[in-house]
């Protein structure tokens, strides 16, 4: 690591342990390398797509999932921002139609969009900041 460059992965791993979360899940059935975290309550983190804020479903070092009213083409850039701080660009890599029964609906949005951080370092940096600012409102999603 060069002088002056922050160890975001180390910071992320330390914060994950402090919050009681799994640090790495490699080899699990769903082929994810990093645990996904979701928010218990309202949060100061948002996803911006064409200046429209979107509700986050979950977040990990690899990327985010968020609700949207429209489909996004693969490769479309989106921006994730923390209140008063860090902003990162991601690239859409998937979408699917949300198919919850009406009684289970938690959002009026039709799609869940998946977007990846442009680099793993971006993912570690964003996750370290999310854990630092929002750690009390996060919970870990099951891996299977």
C-alpha positions as CSV (number, residue, x, y, z in Angstrom):
1,X,0.0,0.0,0.0
2,X,1.5,3.4,-1.0
3,X,1.9,6.1,1.6
4,X,-1.1,8.3,1.9
5,X,-3.5,5.7,0.5
6,X,-6.1,4.6,2.9
7,X,-6.6,0.9,3.6
8,X,-10.4,0.8,2.9
9,X,-10.6,-3.0,3.0
10,X,-9.0,-3.1,6.4
11,X,-11.2,-0.3,7.7
12,X,-14.3,-2.2,6.3
13,X,-13.3,-5.5,7.9
14,X,-12.7,-3.8,11.3
15,X,-16.0,-2.0,11.2
16,X,-17.9,-5.2,10.1
17,X,-16.4,-7.1,13.1
18,X,-17.2,-4.2,15.5
19,X,-20.9,-4.2,14.3
20,X,-21.1,-8.0,14.6
21,X,-21.4,-8.8,10.9
22,X,-19.8,-11.5,8.8
23,X,-16.8,-10.2,7.0
24,X,-16.7,-12.6,4.0
25,X,-19.0,-15.3,2.8
26,X,-17.1,-16.8,-0.1
27,X,-18.1,-20.3,-1.2
28,X,-21.8,-20.0,-0.2
29,X,-24.6,-21.3,-2.4
30,X,-25.4,-17.9,-3.9
31,X,-21.8,-17.3,-5.0
32,X,-21.6,-13.9,-3.1
33,X,-18.2,-12.9,-1.7
34,X,-19.5,-10.2,0.6
35,X,-22.5,-10.1,3.0
36,X,-25.4,-7.9,2.0
37,X,-26.7,-5.4,4.6
38,X,-30.1,-3.8,4.7
39,X,-31.5,-0.8,6.7
40,X,-33.9,-1.2,9.6
41,X,-35.0,2.5,9.6
42,X,-34.8,5.6,7.4
43,X,-31.3,6.4,6.4
44,X,-29.2,9.3,5.1
45,X,-28.0,7.3,2.1
46,X,-29.6,7.7,-1.3
47,X,-29.2,6.5,-4.9
48,X,-29.7,9.2,-7.5
49,X,-30.8,8.3,-11.1
50,X,-31.6,11.3,-13.3
51,X,-31.9,13.4,-10.1
52,X,-34.6,11.0,-8.7
53,X,-33.8,9.6,-5.3
54,X,-34.4,5.8,-5.0
55,X,-34.9,3.5,-2.0
56,X,-32.1,1.1,-1.3
57,X,-32.9,-2.6,-0.8
58,X,-29.5,-3.7,0.3
59,X,-25.8,-2.8,0.0
60,X,-22.5,-4.8,-0.1
61,X,-18.9,-4.3,-1.1
62,X,-19.9,-5.5,-4.6
63,X,-22.7,-3.0,-5.1
64,X,-26.3,-2.1,-4.3
65,X,-29.9,-3.1,-5.0
66,X,-32.6,-0.4,-5.1
67,X,-36.2,0.0,-6.1
68,X,-37.1,2.0,-9.2
69,X,-40.2,2.7,-11.3
70,X,-38.5,2.0,-14.6
71,X,-36.0,-0.5,-16.0
72,X,-32.4,0.6,-16.4
73,X,-30.2,-0.5,-19.3
74,X,-27.1,-2.5,-18.4
75,X,-24.1,-0.2,-18.0
76,X,-26.1,2.9,-17.0
77,X,-24.3,4.9,-14.3
78,X,-26.0,5.7,-11.0
79,X,-24.7,7.7,-8.1
80,X,-24.9,6.7,-4.4
81,X,-24.4,9.5,-1.8
82,X,-24.1,9.7,1.9
83,X,-25.6,12.8,3.6
84,X,-22.9,15.4,3.9
85,X,-20.2,13.2,2.5
86,X,-19.0,10.5,0.2
87,X,-20.4,10.1,-3.3
88,X,-19.6,7.0,-5.6
89,X,-20.6,6.1,-9.1
90,X,-21.9,2.6,-9.9
91,X,-22.9,0.8,-13.0
92,X,-26.2,-1.0,-13.5
93,X,-25.8,-4.7,-14.1
94,X,-29.2,-6.2,-13.7
95,X,-32.9,-5.5,-13.0
96,X,-35.9,-7.7,-12.2
97,X,-39.6,-7.2,-11.7
98,X,-40.6,-7.1,-8.1
99,X,-43.3,-9.8,-7.6
100,X,-44.5,-9.4,-4.0
101,X,-48.2,-10.0,-3.1
102,X,-50.1,-6.8,-2.5
103,X,-50.2,-7.5,1.3
104,X,-46.4,-7.7,1.4
105,X,-45.7,-4.6,-0.7
106,X,-43.2,-2.2,1.1
107,X,-42.8,0.1,-1.9
108,X,-44.9,1.2,-4.9
109,X,-41.9,0.7,-7.2
110,X,-42.0,-2.0,-9.8
111,X,-38.3,-3.0,-10.3
112,X,-35.3,-3.9,-8.2
113,X,-32.1,-2.7,-9.9
114,X,-28.7,-4.1,-9.2
115,X,-25.6,-1.9,-9.6
116,X,-21.9,-2.7,-9.1
117,X,-19.2,-0.4,-7.8
118,X,-16.7,0.5,-10.5
119,X,-13.9,-0.9,-8.4
120,X,-13.7,-3.1,-5.3
121,X,-11.8,-0.3,-3.6
122,X,-14.9,2.0,-4.2
123,X,-17.1,-0.7,-2.6
124,X,-14.8,-1.0,0.5
125,X,-14.7,2.7,0.9
126,X,-18.5,3.2,0.6
127,X,-19.2,0.3,3.0
128,X,-16.7,1.6,5.6
129,X,-18.5,5.0,5.5
130,X,-21.9,3.4,5.6
131,X,-20.9,1.2,8.6
132,X,-19.4,4.2,10.4
133,X,-22.4,6.4,9.8
134,X,-25.3,3.9,9.7
135,X,-24.0,0.9,11.6
136,X,-26.8,0.9,14.2
137,X,-29.6,0.8,11.6
138,X,-28.1,-2.1,9.5
139,X,-28.8,-5.8,9.6
140,X,-27.2,-8.7,7.7
141,X,-29.3,-10.5,5.1
142,X,-29.2,-14.4,5.0
143,X,-26.8,-15.8,2.4
144,X,-29.1,-18.6,1.1
